[in-house]
Amino acid sequence: QVTLVESGGGLVQAGDSLRLSCAASGRTSRSLVMGWFRQAPGKAREFVASISGSGWRTYFSDSVKGRFTISRDYVKNTVYLQMDSLNPEDTAVYFCAAGLVAGQLTAPANAVWGQGTQVTVSP
């Protein structure tokens, strides 16, 4: 079983940056596709970004492309989401996920999820 713990959320102003971290433990694997989803109040959970097991391929939603980057550190078993040029529409709970399928915008039923971290962007 893989356990994911997110950190790095907070309250920032529009235009600021934040870096989210997702530390994985347990039966981790370098082949796992990992990524981030987010859920704003009253909205469905949506795909944000994912990174392949090798780290060579990354995928982003159109709404964050060019502003967010995703990376992974195999020594620390951690995936990062660097978020720049934040705007109020980025306000949401951000969830880390493991066991995704590279290039797909939905998570499989057996994906593993973290508990989420709140990101709030004020105007």
HELIX and SHEET records of a PDB file:
HELIX    1   1 PRO A   88  ASP A   90  5                                   3    
SHEET    1   A 4 VAL A   2  SER A   7  0                                        
SHEET    2   A 4 LEU A  18  GLY A  26 -1                                        
SHEET    3   A 4 THR A  78  MET A  83 -1                                        
SHEET    4   A 4 PHE A  68  ASP A  73 -1                                        
SHEET    1   B 6 GLY A  10  GLN A  13  0                                        
SHEET    2   B 6 THR A 117  SER A 122  1                                        
SHEET    3   B 6 ALA A  92  ALA A  98 -1                                        
SHEET    4   B 6 MET A  34  GLN A  39 -1                                        
SHEET    5   B 6 GLU A  46  ILE A  51 -1                                        
SHEET    6   B 6 THR A  58  PHE A  60 -1                                        
SHEET    1   C 4 GLY A  10  GLN A  13  0                                        
SHEET    2   C 4 THR A 117  SER A 122  1                                        
SHEET    3   C 4 ALA A  92  ALA A  98 -1                                        
SHEET    4   C 4 VAL A 112  TRP A 113 -1                                        
END                                                                             
